[in-house]
Amino acid sequence: MDSNTLESIAGEYGIPFLDMASILEKTGIDYETDFCDVSHVNILGAEKYTDFWLDI
């Protein structure tokens, strides 16, 4: 399911939706080094993702 569909469904139920791709630069995650496939981060990406949420 793509993010547009998920955003639409979330909106129907009044659930906030954050498309992480739209803030990827802020997380410091790099597609070349931090992903293990097209949609899942590896351990390096997971650490950056976690740090991002802990810092806000």
HTML snippet that shows the backbone in 3Dmol.js (N, CA, C, O; Angstrom):
<script src="https://3Dmol.org/build/3Dmol-min.js"></script>
<div id="view" style="width:600px;height:400px;position:relative"></div>
<script>
const pdb = `
ATOM      1  N   MET A   1       0.851  -1.161   0.000  1.00  0.00           N
ATOM      2  CA  MET A   1       0.000   0.000   0.000  1.00  0.00           C
ATOM      3  C   MET A   1       0.907   1.237   0.000  1.00  0.00           C
ATOM      4  O   MET A   1       1.877   1.288   0.756  1.00  0.00           O
ATOM      5  N   ASP A   2       0.608   2.209  -0.819  1.00  0.00           N
ATOM      6  CA  ASP A   2       1.466   3.388  -0.881  1.00  0.00           C
ATOM      7  C   ASP A   2       1.064   4.423   0.168  1.00  0.00           C
ATOM      8  O   ASP A   2      -0.007   4.333   0.770  1.00  0.00           O
ATOM      9  N   SER A   3       1.941   5.408   0.376  1.00  0.00           N
ATOM     10  CA  SER A   3       1.703   6.376   1.447  1.00  0.00           C
ATOM     11  C   SER A   3       0.488   7.258   1.185  1.00  0.00           C
ATOM     12  O   SER A   3      -0.160   7.696   2.135  1.00  0.00           O
ATOM     13  N   ASN A   4       0.161   7.529  -0.074  1.00  0.00           N
ATOM     14  CA  ASN A   4      -1.030   8.328  -0.372  1.00  0.00           C
ATOM     15  C   ASN A   4      -2.294   7.609   0.082  1.00  0.00           C
ATOM     16  O   ASN A   4      -3.208   8.231   0.626  1.00  0.00           O
ATOM     17  N   THR A   5      -2.345   6.303  -0.141  1.00  0.00           N
ATOM     18  CA  THR A   5      -3.493   5.512   0.297  1.00  0.00           C
ATOM     19  C   THR A   5      -3.571   5.478   1.816  1.00  0.00           C
ATOM     20  O   THR A   5      -4.646   5.643   2.392  1.00  0.00           O
ATOM     21  N   LEU A   6      -2.434   5.265   2.459  1.00  0.00           N
ATOM     22  CA  LEU A   6      -2.418   5.235   3.921  1.00  0.00           C
ATOM     23  C   LEU A   6      -2.834   6.582   4.501  1.00  0.00           C
ATOM     24  O   LEU A   6      -3.577   6.638   5.481  1.00  0.00           O
ATOM     25  N   GLU A   7      -2.356   7.662   3.896  1.00  0.00           N
ATOM     26  CA  GLU A   7      -2.724   8.999   4.370  1.00  0.00           C
ATOM     27  C   GLU A   7      -4.229   9.225   4.233  1.00  0.00           C
ATOM     28  O   GLU A   7      -4.858   9.810   5.114  1.00  0.00           O
ATOM     29  N   SER A   8      -4.795   8.763   3.134  1.00  0.00           N
ATOM     30  CA  SER A   8      -6.233   8.906   2.905  1.00  0.00           C
ATOM     31  C   SER A   8      -7.042   8.128   3.937  1.00  0.00           C
ATOM     32  O   SER A   8      -8.010   8.649   4.491  1.00  0.00           O
ATOM     33  N   ILE A   9      -6.653   6.901   4.192  1.00  0.00           N
ATOM     34  CA  ILE A   9      -7.351   6.070   5.175  1.00  0.00           C
ATOM     35  C   ILE A   9      -7.234   6.686   6.568  1.00  0.00           C
ATOM     36  O   ILE A   9      -8.218   6.754   7.305  1.00  0.00           O
ATOM     37  N   ALA A  10      -6.036   7.132   6.924  1.00  0.00           N
ATOM     38  CA  ALA A  10      -5.842   7.762   8.231  1.00  0.00           C
ATOM     39  C   ALA A  10      -6.742   8.988   8.361  1.00  0.00           C
ATOM     40  O   ALA A  10      -7.348   9.209   9.410  1.00  0.00           O
ATOM     41  N   GLY A  11      -6.827   9.780   7.300  1.00  0.00           N
ATOM     42  CA  GLY A  11      -7.672  10.971   7.314  1.00  0.00           C
ATOM     43  C   GLY A  11      -9.133  10.650   7.524  1.00  0.00           C
ATOM     44  O   GLY A  11      -9.838  11.378   8.223  1.00  0.00           O
ATOM     45  N   GLU A  12      -9.595   9.563   6.923  1.00  0.00           N
ATOM     46  CA  GLU A  12     -10.994   9.154   7.086  1.00  0.00           C
ATOM     47  C   GLU A  12     -11.333   8.862   8.548  1.00  0.00           C
ATOM     48  O   GLU A  12     -12.470   9.049   8.981  1.00  0.00           O
ATOM     49  N   TYR A  13     -10.335   8.402   9.299  1.00  0.00           N
ATOM     50  CA  TYR A  13     -10.540   8.051  10.700  1.00  0.00           C
ATOM     51  C   TYR A  13     -10.038   9.114  11.667  1.00  0.00           C
ATOM     52  O   TYR A  13     -10.058   8.913  12.881  1.00  0.00           O
ATOM     53  N   GLY A  14      -9.582  10.257  11.126  1.00  0.00           N
ATOM     54  CA  GLY A  14      -9.094  11.331  11.977  1.00  0.00           C
ATOM     55  C   GLY A  14      -7.781  11.024  12.669  1.00  0.00           C
ATOM     56  O   GLY A  14      -7.489  11.565  13.736  1.00  0.00           O
ATOM     57  N   ILE A  15      -6.987  10.152  12.056  1.00  0.00           N
ATOM     58  CA  ILE A  15      -5.707   9.754  12.633  1.00  0.00           C
ATOM     59  C   ILE A  15      -4.594  10.569  11.971  1.00  0.00           C
ATOM     60  O   ILE A  15      -4.512  10.613  10.743  1.00  0.00           O
ATOM     61  N   PRO A  16      -3.739  11.212  12.765  1.00  0.00           N
ATOM     62  CA  PRO A  16      -2.615  11.950  12.167  1.00  0.00           C
ATOM     63  C   PRO A  16      -1.711  11.004  11.379  1.00  0.00           C
ATOM     64  O   PRO A  16      -1.512   9.852  11.764  1.00  0.00           O
ATOM     65  N   PHE A  17      -1.170  11.505  10.275  1.00  0.00           N
ATOM     66  CA  PHE A  17      -0.301  10.694   9.420  1.00  0.00           C
ATOM     67  C   PHE A  17       0.939  11.499   9.089  1.00  0.00           C
ATOM     68  O   PHE A  17       0.837  12.651   8.669  1.00  0.00           O
ATOM     69  N   LEU A  18       2.105  10.908   9.272  1.00  0.00           N
ATOM     70  CA  LEU A  18       3.364  11.545   8.907  1.00  0.00           C
ATOM     71  C   LEU A  18       4.070  10.670   7.886  1.00  0.00           C
ATOM     72  O   LEU A  18       4.449   9.538   8.184  1.00  0.00           O
ATOM     73  N   ASP A  19       4.242  11.191   6.698  1.00  0.00           N
ATOM     74  CA  ASP A  19       4.986  10.484   5.656  1.00  0.00           C
ATOM     75  C   ASP A  19       6.466  10.725   5.917  1.00  0.00           C
ATOM     76  O   ASP A  19       6.975  11.817   5.666  1.00  0.00           O
ATOM     77  N   MET A  20       7.147   9.718   6.415  1.00  0.00           N
ATOM     78  CA  MET A  20       8.560   9.876   6.774  1.00  0.00           C
ATOM     79  C   MET A  20       9.421  10.282   5.590  1.00  0.00           C
ATOM     80  O   MET A  20      10.452  10.927   5.776  1.00  0.00           O
ATOM     81  N   ALA A  21       9.025   9.922   4.388  1.00  0.00           N
ATOM     82  CA  ALA A  21       9.804  10.328   3.215  1.00  0.00           C
ATOM     83  C   ALA A  21       9.875  11.840   3.109  1.00  0.00           C
ATOM     84  O   ALA A  21      10.851  12.380   2.587  1.00  0.00           O
ATOM     85  N   SER A  22       8.851  12.528   3.597  1.00  0.00           N
ATOM     86  CA  SER A  22       8.825  13.986   3.499  1.00  0.00           C
ATOM     87  C   SER A  22       9.780  14.657   4.472  1.00  0.00           C
ATOM     88  O   SER A  22      10.118  15.827   4.291  1.00  0.00           O
ATOM     89  N   ILE A  23      10.226  13.937   5.506  1.00  0.00           N
ATOM     90  CA  ILE A  23      11.161  14.523   6.464  1.00  0.00           C
ATOM     91  C   ILE A  23      12.454  13.724   6.559  1.00  0.00           C
ATOM     92  O   ILE A  23      13.200  13.857   7.529  1.00  0.00           O
ATOM     93  N   LEU A  24      12.717  12.899   5.560  1.00  0.00           N
ATOM     94  CA  LEU A  24      13.882  12.019   5.582  1.00  0.00           C
ATOM     95  C   LEU A  24      15.174  12.793   5.799  1.00  0.00           C
ATOM     96  O   LEU A  24      16.048  12.339   6.538  1.00  0.00           O
ATOM     97  N   GLU A  25      15.307  13.943   5.174  1.00  0.00           N
ATOM     98  CA  GLU A  25      16.532  14.730   5.309  1.00  0.00           C
ATOM     99  C   GLU A  25      16.778  15.125   6.768  1.00  0.00           C
ATOM    100  O   GLU A  25      17.922  15.139   7.223  1.00  0.00           O
ATOM    101  N   LYS A  26      15.722  15.440   7.491  1.00  0.00           N
ATOM    102  CA  LYS A  26      15.853  15.835   8.894  1.00  0.00           C
ATOM    103  C   LYS A  26      16.343  14.693   9.770  1.00  0.00           C
ATOM    104  O   LYS A  26      16.956  14.936  10.810  1.00  0.00           O
ATOM    105  N   THR A  27      16.084  13.455   9.371  1.00  0.00           N
ATOM    106  CA  THR A  27      16.484  12.303  10.176  1.00  0.00           C
ATOM    107  C   THR A  27      17.951  11.950   9.988  1.00  0.00           C
ATOM    108  O   THR A  27      18.540  11.266  10.825  1.00  0.00           O
ATOM    109  N   GLY A  28      18.542  12.413   8.892  1.00  0.00           N
ATOM    110  CA  GLY A  28      19.929  12.060   8.592  1.00  0.00           C
ATOM    111  C   GLY A  28      20.057  10.720   7.896  1.00  0.00           C
ATOM    112  O   GLY A  28      21.170  10.257   7.646  1.00  0.00           O
ATOM    113  N   ILE A  29      18.943  10.094   7.582  1.00  0.00           N
ATOM    114  CA  ILE A  29      18.959   8.793   6.918  1.00  0.00           C
ATOM    115  C   ILE A  29      19.331   8.970   5.450  1.00  0.00           C
ATOM    116  O   ILE A  29      18.830   9.858   4.761  1.00  0.00           O
ATOM    117  N   ASP A  30      20.222   8.098   4.997  1.00  0.00           N
ATOM    118  CA  ASP A  30      20.727   8.119   3.624  1.00  0.00           C
ATOM    119  C   ASP A  30      20.318   6.813   2.936  1.00  0.00           C
ATOM    120  O   ASP A  30      20.593   5.723   3.438  1.00  0.00           O
ATOM    121  N   TYR A  31      19.661   6.938   1.788  1.00  0.00           N
ATOM    122  CA  TYR A  31      19.223   5.731   1.063  1.00  0.00           C
ATOM    123  C   TYR A  31      20.385   4.798   0.722  1.00  0.00           C
ATOM    124  O   TYR A  31      20.217   3.579   0.696  1.00  0.00           O
ATOM    125  N   GLU A  32      21.539   5.359   0.466  1.00  0.00           N
ATOM    126  CA  GLU A  32      22.684   4.534   0.045  1.00  0.00           C
ATOM    127  C   GLU A  32      23.248   3.676   1.172  1.00  0.00           C
ATOM    128  O   GLU A  32      23.721   2.566   0.929  1.00  0.00           O
ATOM    129  N   THR A  33      23.200   4.179   2.395  1.00  0.00           N
ATOM    130  CA  THR A  33      23.858   3.459   3.487  1.00  0.00           C
ATOM    131  C   THR A  33      22.925   2.928   4.565  1.00  0.00           C
ATOM    132  O   THR A  33      23.305   2.043   5.331  1.00  0.00           O
ATOM    133  N   ASP A  34      21.714   3.454   4.633  1.00  0.00           N
ATOM    134  CA  ASP A  34      20.860   3.157   5.774  1.00  0.00           C
ATOM    135  C   ASP A  34      19.642   2.294   5.475  1.00  0.00           C
ATOM    136  O   ASP A  34      18.812   2.074   6.358  1.00  0.00           O
ATOM    137  N   PHE A  35      19.521   1.805   4.253  1.00  0.00           N
ATOM    138  CA  PHE A  35      18.399   0.935   3.891  1.00  0.00           C
ATOM    139  C   PHE A  35      18.906  -0.440   3.493  1.00  0.00           C
ATOM    140  O   PHE A  35      19.962  -0.570   2.873  1.00  0.00           O
ATOM    141  N   CYS A  36      18.135  -1.474   3.859  1.00  0.00           N
ATOM    142  CA  CYS A  36      18.489  -2.835   3.453  1.00  0.00           C
ATOM    143  C   CYS A  36      17.708  -3.257   2.211  1.00  0.00           C
ATOM    144  O   CYS A  36      18.085  -4.213   1.534  1.00  0.00           O
ATOM    145  N   ASP A  37      16.614  -2.542   1.911  1.00  0.00           N
ATOM    146  CA  ASP A  37      15.866  -2.732   0.667  1.00  0.00           C
ATOM    147  C   ASP A  37      15.127  -1.427   0.386  1.00  0.00           C
ATOM    148  O   ASP A  37      15.414  -0.420   1.034  1.00  0.00           O
ATOM    149  N   VAL A  38      14.203  -1.408  -0.540  1.00  0.00           N
ATOM    150  CA  VAL A  38      13.585  -0.144  -0.950  1.00  0.00           C
ATOM    151  C   VAL A  38      12.707   0.506   0.123  1.00  0.00           C
ATOM    152  O   VAL A  38      12.395   1.691   0.009  1.00  0.00           O
ATOM    153  N   SER A  39      12.304  -0.223   1.148  1.00  0.00           N
ATOM    154  CA  SER A  39      11.413   0.384   2.128  1.00  0.00           C
ATOM    155  C   SER A  39      11.745   0.088   3.592  1.00  0.00           C
ATOM    156  O   SER A  39      10.997   0.492   4.482  1.00  0.00           O
ATOM    157  N   HIS A  40      12.834  -0.599   3.850  1.00  0.00           N
ATOM    158  CA  HIS A  40      13.178  -0.950   5.229  1.00  0.00           C
ATOM    159  C   HIS A  40      14.604  -0.501   5.552  1.00  0.00           C
ATOM    160  O   HIS A  40      15.539  -0.744   4.790  1.00  0.00           O
ATOM    161  N   VAL A  41      14.742   0.158   6.702  1.00  0.00           N
ATOM    162  CA  VAL A  41      16.074   0.583   7.119  1.00  0.00           C
ATOM    163  C   VAL A  41      16.847  -0.583   7.714  1.00  0.00           C
ATOM    164  O   VAL A  41      16.262  -1.533   8.234  1.00  0.00           O
ATOM    165  N   ASN A  42      18.165  -0.496   7.630  1.00  0.00           N
ATOM    166  CA  ASN A  42      19.036  -1.460   8.292  1.00  0.00           C
ATOM    167  C   ASN A  42      19.329  -0.935   9.699  1.00  0.00           C
ATOM    168  O   ASN A  42      18.691   0.023  10.136  1.00  0.00           O
ATOM    169  N   ILE A  43      20.264  -1.530  10.405  1.00  0.00           N
ATOM    170  CA  ILE A  43      20.560  -1.121  11.778  1.00  0.00           C
ATOM    171  C   ILE A  43      21.041   0.325  11.842  1.00  0.00           C
ATOM    172  O   ILE A  43      20.711   1.040  12.788  1.00  0.00           O
ATOM    173  N   LEU A  44      21.810   0.764  10.861  1.00  0.00           N
ATOM    174  CA  LEU A  44      22.280   2.151  10.847  1.00  0.00           C
ATOM    175  C   LEU A  44      21.112   3.114  10.704  1.00  0.00           C
ATOM    176  O   LEU A  44      21.041   4.123  11.405  1.00  0.00           O
ATOM    177  N   GLY A  45      20.206   2.805   9.804  1.00  0.00           N
ATOM    178  CA  GLY A  45      19.026   3.631   9.615  1.00  0.00           C
ATOM    179  C   GLY A  45      18.117   3.607  10.828  1.00  0.00           C
ATOM    180  O   GLY A  45      17.538   4.629  11.195  1.00  0.00           O
ATOM    181  N   ALA A  46      17.991   2.446  11.451  1.00  0.00           N
ATOM    182  CA  ALA A  46      17.147   2.319  12.646  1.00  0.00           C
ATOM    183  C   ALA A  46      17.676   3.186  13.777  1.00  0.00           C
ATOM    184  O   ALA A  46      16.900   3.806  14.505  1.00  0.00           O
ATOM    185  N   GLU A  47      18.994   3.230  13.924  1.00  0.00           N
ATOM    186  CA  GLU A  47      19.579   4.069  14.971  1.00  0.00           C
ATOM    187  C   GLU A  47      19.310   5.540  14.689  1.00  0.00           C
ATOM    188  O   GLU A  47      18.968   6.285  15.607  1.00  0.00           O
ATOM    189  N   LYS A  48      19.455   5.972  13.450  1.00  0.00           N
ATOM    190  CA  LYS A  48      19.196   7.371  13.096  1.00  0.00           C
ATOM    191  C   LYS A  48      17.718   7.708  13.282  1.00  0.00           C
ATOM    192  O   LYS A  48      17.375   8.781  13.778  1.00  0.00           O
ATOM    193  N   TYR A  49      16.860   6.794  12.885  1.00  0.00           N
ATOM    194  CA  TYR A  49      15.412   6.988  13.019  1.00  0.00           C
ATOM    195  C   TYR A  49      15.032   7.126  14.491  1.00  0.00           C
ATOM    196  O   TYR A  49      14.270   8.020  14.857  1.00  0.00           O
ATOM    197  N   THR A  50      15.559   6.249  15.326  1.00  0.00           N
ATOM    198  CA  THR A  50      15.286   6.290  16.756  1.00  0.00           C
ATOM    199  C   THR A  50      15.814   7.580  17.371  1.00  0.00           C
ATOM    200  O   THR A  50      15.113   8.236  18.141  1.00  0.00           O
ATOM    201  N   ASP A  51      17.050   7.944  17.032  1.00  0.00           N
ATOM    202  CA  ASP A  51      17.628   9.188  17.559  1.00  0.00           C
ATOM    203  C   ASP A  51      16.781  10.394  17.170  1.00  0.00           C
ATOM    204  O   ASP A  51      16.590  11.307  17.973  1.00  0.00           O
ATOM    205  N   PHE A  52      16.277  10.399  15.946  1.00  0.00           N
ATOM    206  CA  PHE A  52      15.435  11.503  15.490  1.00  0.00           C
ATOM    207  C   PHE A  52      14.230  11.666  16.407  1.00  0.00           C
ATOM    208  O   PHE A  52      13.928  12.782  16.830  1.00  0.00           O
ATOM    209  N   TRP A  53      13.541  10.580  16.720  1.00  0.00           N
ATOM    210  CA  TRP A  53      12.345  10.654  17.560  1.00  0.00           C
ATOM    211  C   TRP A  53      12.673  10.957  19.014  1.00  0.00           C
ATOM    212  O   TRP A  53      11.881  11.601  19.702  1.00  0.00           O
ATOM    213  N   LEU A  54      13.816  10.508  19.488  1.00  0.00           N
ATOM    214  CA  LEU A  54      14.191  10.789  20.867  1.00  0.00           C
ATOM    215  C   LEU A  54      14.586  12.260  21.062  1.00  0.00           C
ATOM    216  O   LEU A  54      14.491  12.796  22.166  1.00  0.00           O
ATOM    217  N   ASP A  55      15.026  12.897  19.980  1.00  0.00           N
ATOM    218  CA  ASP A  55      15.482  14.287  20.065  1.00  0.00           C
ATOM    219  C   ASP A  55      14.382  15.312  19.909  1.00  0.00           C
ATOM    220  O   ASP A  55      14.613  16.499  20.139  1.00  0.00           O
ATOM    221  N   ILE A  56      13.174  14.881  19.518  1.00  0.00           N
ATOM    222  CA  ILE A  56      12.112  15.892  19.341  1.00  0.00           C
ATOM    223  C   ILE A  56      11.220  15.971  20.554  1.00  0.00           C
ATOM    224  O   ILE A  56      10.279  16.765  20.578  1.00  0.00           O
TER     225      ILE A  56
END
`;
const viewer = $3Dmol.createViewer("view");
viewer.addModel(pdb, "pdb");
viewer.setStyle({}, {cartoon: {color: "spectrum"}});
viewer.zoomTo();
viewer.render();
</script>
